[in-house]
Amino acid sequence: MNDLIRIRKTPLSGAESRTPRQNRKIFDWRLMTALLILLLIISGSVWFAYQRSKPWRAVFLTNNQVYFGHFFWLPFFSTVSLSDIYYLQAAQPLQPQGQNQAQPEFKIVKFGSEIHGPVDKMMITKKHIIFWENLRDDSPVVKKIQESKGVGRSP
């Protein structure tokens, strides 16, 4: 009679065929992936919030020019964006004639008022930037920019 009854054993498929140890490895992998994605989202949102706070920055270029504005950069991109741009312009000759050796005076000029009429946004290749620095709110440059924009004036 044993010969007549045959039980066919078929291999189990999917999760039923995995051992508890294999199931734990898959769970660990999924958990680590979820944590990594969460970490990227949180760090990205913090980074964007900092970038959007838009501190005034001075950007020093390899051609000896300095621009002031709101600086935005993305990692792994070759350019940065500078908006609301100002620069310094000498208000008197840099090399005065004669005995008068006074320090040259500079004025803040809004970028975009030039004869060719550029837009007030500049894309700068990172390789042309020597360094940049954040400016304090009480910086003389920031104060002059705010004066020229009319910020802080009493009516």
C-alpha positions in Angstrom: 0.0 0.0 0.0 2.9 2.3 0.6 3.7 2.0 -3.0 0.4 3.3 -4.1 0.4 6.4 -2.1 3.0 8.8 -3.2 3.4 12.3 -1.7 4.9 14.7 -4.1 7.2 17.2 -2.4 7.4 20.4 -4.3 9.9 23.1 -3.4 8.4 26.1 -1.7 8.6 29.4 -3.5 9.1 33.0 -2.3 9.3 33.8 1.4 8.3 30.3 2.5 11.6 28.9 1.1 13.8 31.3 3.0 15.4 30.5 6.3 14.8 32.9 9.2 18.3 34.1 8.8 17.8 35.0 5.2 14.6 36.9 6.1 16.5 38.8 8.7 19.1 39.9 6.1 16.5 41.1 3.8 14.8 43.1 6.6 18.1 44.6 7.6 18.8 45.6 4.0 15.4 47.2 3.6 15.8 49.0 7.0 19.2 50.3 6.1 18.0 51.6 2.8 15.0 53.3 4.4 17.3 55.0 7.0 19.7 56.1 4.3 16.9 57.7 2.3 15.6 59.4 5.4 19.0 60.7 6.2 19.5 62.1 2.7 16.1 63.8 2.8 16.8 65.4 6.2 20.3 66.6 5.3 19.1 67.9 2.0 16.3 69.9 3.5 18.7 71.4 6.1 21.2 72.3 3.4 18.5 73.9 1.2 17.1 75.8 4.2 20.6 77.2 4.9 21.1 78.1 1.2 17.7 79.8 1.1 18.5 81.9 4.2 20.7 83.9 1.8 23.4 85.5 3.8 25.3 88.2 2.0 28.6 86.8 0.7 31.7 88.2 -0.9 33.0 86.1 -3.8 36.7 86.5 -4.7 37.5 85.5 -8.3 40.8 84.6 -10.0 40.6 87.8 -12.1 40.9 89.9 -8.9 37.3 90.9 -9.0 35.1 90.8 -5.9 31.3 90.5 -6.1 28.8 90.7 -3.2 25.5 88.9 -3.4 23.4 85.9 -2.5 25.4 82.8 -3.3 23.9 79.4 -4.2 25.8 76.2 -5.0 25.0 72.6 -5.5 27.5 69.8 -4.8 28.8 68.0 -7.9 27.9 71.0 -10.2 30.7 73.0 -11.9 29.0 76.4 -11.5 27.6 78.5 -8.7 24.8 81.1 -8.9 25.2 84.6 -7.6 22.1 86.9 -7.4 21.3 90.4 -6.2 24.9 91.3 -7.1 26.9 94.4 -6.1 30.5 95.3 -6.6 32.9 98.0 -5.5 34.0 100.8 -7.8 36.6 103.4 -7.1 35.1 106.8 -6.6 38.4 108.6 -7.2 41.6 107.7 -9.0 43.5 104.9 -7.4 46.8 106.6 -7.9 46.4 110.3 -6.9 48.9 112.8 -8.3 51.2 114.8 -6.0 51.5 114.8 -2.2 47.8 113.8 -1.6 48.0 110.1 -0.8 44.5 109.7 0.6 42.9 106.3 0.7 40.7 105.7 -2.4 37.0 105.8 -1.7 34.8 103.1 -3.1 31.1 103.1 -3.9 28.8 100.1 -4.1 27.4 99.6 -7.6 24.4 97.4 -8.4 25.3 94.8 -11.0 23.0 95.2 -14.1 23.4 98.9 -14.5 26.2 98.5 -17.1 25.8 99.6 -20.7 25.3 96.1 -22.0 22.4 95.6 -19.5 23.1 92.2 -17.9 20.5 90.3 -15.8 21.1 90.5 -12.1 22.2 86.8 -11.9 25.6 85.4 -12.6 26.7 81.8 -13.1 30.4 81.5 -12.1 32.6 78.5 -12.8 33.9 77.0 -9.5 37.4 76.9 -10.9 37.4 80.7 -11.1 36.5 81.2 -7.5 39.4 81.7 -5.1 37.2 81.7 -2.0 34.0 83.2 -0.6 33.0 84.5 2.8 29.8 85.2 4.6 29.3 88.8 5.6 28.0 90.0 8.9 24.8 92.1 9.0 26.8 94.9 10.5 29.5 94.8 7.8 30.1 98.2 6.1 29.4 96.6 2.7 26.1 95.1 3.8 25.1 98.5 5.4 25.9 100.3 2.1 23.9 97.7 0.1 21.0 98.0 2.4 21.2 101.8 2.1 21.2 101.6 -1.7 18.2 99.3 -1.6 16.3 101.5 0.8 16.2 98.9 3.6 16.1 100.3 7.1 15.2 103.8 6.1 12.6 105.5 8.2 9.6 107.0 6.2 
